[in-house]
């Protein structure tokens, strides 16, 4: 994607230092409800000995047999998030944020920082905050 400043924003790397996902509060509640329901249904199937049948019906018959329950839950998390998050891209040159106009829509709206020095925030390593720092 070409930024207004002229810089090309690339999302070819994975993980990508210029990409993020954004979820609004209302969408988060919807995501949380859906994710919880899907995990509960999966765990019910596991307890009832229908794990493989559930995976075939809900994910794909191509899903590997050796996957762990954690792998399945991670796939559910990713799937549910994709249905509720907007994509966000950051220009590493000017710091402008490009936010997807709607889920599944390949159009973006730009927002630029009011002050300089805000480029590269999405590439920053997350910091761990201790519970005691509260």
N, C-alpha and C positions, 0 to 999 in steps of 0.2 A: 504494500500500500504506500502511496506517495503522500507524505505529509505536506501541509501548507507551506512549510519552510523549505521544501524541495528535497528533503532527505527521504530515502526509501526505507520503510519500516518492514523488516523481514521477520516472518514467523516460521522459517524453515528449520530452526534448531528445536530440539526437544530435550529437556525443558527449555522454554524460550524466555530469554531475559526481557523481552518487550511485550509479553502477553500476560493477561490476567483474566479472571472472571469476576463479575460483580453480581451480587444478588441483593435485591431489595428486601425490606422487612416483610412485606406481604408475601412475596414470592418465597422467602425463606420458610415461613409458616407452612405454605403449601408443599414445598420440598420436604420439610421435616415430616409432615403427615404421610406423604407418599412413601418416603424412604422407610419410615418405621413400619408401615403396613407391609411393604415388600419384604423387609428383613423378617418380620414376624411370620409371613407366609412361607418363606424359605426355611426358617427354623422349624416350623410345624412339619414341613415335608421331610426334613432331616430326621426329626424324632419319629416320624411315621414310616421311615424306610423308603420314602419316595424322592430322595434327593436327585437322582439322575433324571427321573421323569420331570421333576420341576425345572431343572436346568434346561432340559430339551425344550420344554414348553415356553419358558419365560425368557431364556437367553438365546441359546442356539444348540442344535445337536452337535455342532462343531466345537463346542466348549470342551477343553481337555478334561479327561477323566481324572488326571492326577492333581487337579486344582484343589486347593484347600477351601474350607468354608470361608476363611478370611478373604481369599481371592474372589469368591462369589460375592461377598458383601462389598468388597472394594468395587467390583464391576457395577453392582447395584447403586452404590454411592455416585460413581461417575455418571451413570445413565440418568439418574434422577437429577443430578446437578445440571447436566447439559440441557435438560428440559426446563430449567428455571433460572439459569444464569445468562447474563449478557456478557459478550466478549469485550475486552478492553485492550487497547494497544497504546503503548507509550513511545513517542518519538525520542530516541536516545540523544538527538541533537538539540532539540528545543524544549523537551519536556511536555509537549502538548499531548493530551490524552484523547484518544479516539474511542468513543463508546458506541457499541452496536445499537442501532435504533430500535431493534426488536429481536426477540428470540427467533433464530432461523432467517433473519433478514441480513443480507450482505451489503448493508449501508451503515455508515458510521457518522457520528456528529463529533466535532472537535471542541475541546475545551483547553484553553491555554493558561498556564500559571500567571498570576499577577506580578510575581517577582522572579528574577532569574535564579538559577541554581537548583532547579527542580527536575533535572533530567537524570534518568537512570534509577529512579526509585524502585521500579519493578525488578530490576536486576540485583538489588541489594539482598544480602543474606538475611534471613529472619533471625531475630534475636530471641533468646530464651529469657523470659522474665520470671524470676523466682516468686513463689507465692508470698514469701516474706517481704518482697519489695513493695507490695500492695499499696 
